[in-house]
Each structure stands twice: as C-alpha cells, then as structure tokens.
Amino acid sequence: IKYGADNIINALVRFVAKITNPQSSRQQIAMAGMQIHLPMTSVRVFHRIRISNPTHHEYSDMPNLLDAVHIRPTRVDSRGRTTAGRFNTVLVDIGDGLSSDVSDLRVAQVCVVFSLKDHHHERLFGKLHTKVATHLAYIQWFSKFTVMPSSQHRLYKLKRCYIRDADTNYRVAEVIPVNKIRCSIQLFPQFSSDTAPRQWTPDNVLEECETFYANLFHK
C-alpha cells in the first residue's frame, strides 16, 4: 500500500466504534468494531494540510503563523523520474484542546488524510454524523513524552510504538480527526555512533531510524 496505511481498515472501524460507543471500555470497543461493516471500497485522499496558528504576539494585528503538513507517496513523473514520498510528523492534541502541557500532546507520523462521502459518513455514525469531523487522518504513534526533557539539550527522546507478539509486529496506528493535529514537528534521529549509517537519507531516515529527539521549541 503506497501510503503505508496497511492497518487502516481496523483503525477506522475502531474509530467508528469509539465514537458510537463513547462510554465503552477498550475491550468493548474492540468487540463493537468487529461488528462494523465499512460501506465503501475507496476514500478521497489529500496530500497537504494547512494549519493556521495564532502568533500570541503583543501586536494584535500580526498575522497567524501558517504551517503545512505534507502527506504524499513516492511517485514517478512522465519522464520516469522518481520523487520520494513525504510523510510529515506532527504534534497531536490528546487532551481537551486547551492545554499545551506535554502530557496532553503526542507525536505521530501522518500516513494518509482522507474523507468519507456524505452518505457513508452518515451511515457509519448515524445521528452523531453532524458532530464527527469529515476529514480524518491515519497516523502512526511515537512514544509519549517523558515528564521532563533531557537536561543536556532540552529535547524529548521518542521511539516508534509497536505491537509485538509471536504473530504480529506492526506499528501502533489510529484514525483521528484532522483537527486534532496541532502543528508539524521536527524530529532529530538518534545516532548510535559519531556518524550516521550510510543507508540513511533525508528521504528514508524516518523509516530506517527507530529513536528520535523531538524539538518543541517552535511549538
């Protein structure tokens, strides 16, 4: 799958089950998701998110800061030239939307942004469909922030999150409303020695490296 969203069906039914069963436990949501049938075979995808964030500047007439998140798979142009895919990392609001504390924020990589047709949206969410975001994102989570950053460089150490057992080994993923994405965020790969591995490139380092440092200074 060119977007790397290989578990999107399971993630989407869990999202639907969570919305339609808000008081249920995680196990009950998982059971409810097994009963959900997705009525579509395709969705509309988007390759960029534009985010406007307040500057919090002392001058009220200062324009908002514009941010962009890119989500585009590898593609080949008409001349046979390959352009590497780009799947940005973002800061996701996992709290009430009002706090900037790190406990209410988490880093994820966006794999695909999509929307459902109106009649599919209404069929899945029923009477709640008017309250559910129409634009959704399939994301892969990084570990949660520690209470404090490193005392040396004030960056937070993060790792990819996996579900691992005898039969599975895949990244922890989820479908979320796009409006939960606060902003893009820069990650620095952790080097195991003084030099970076030769196989790492700007295009593949997010896939090749497992441990990163998060820069929250521009948040």
ABEGO torsion letter per residue (X at the ends): XAAGBAAAAAAAAAAAAAAABAABBAAAAAAAAAABBBABABBBBBABBBBBBBAGBABAABBBBBBBBBBBBBBBBAAGBBBBBBBBBBBBBABAGABABAAABBBBBBABBBBBBAAAAAAAAEAAAAABBABBBBBBBBBBBBABBBAAAGBBBBBBBBBBBAABBBBBBBBBBAAABABBBBBBBBBABABBBAABBAAAAAAABABBBBBAAAX
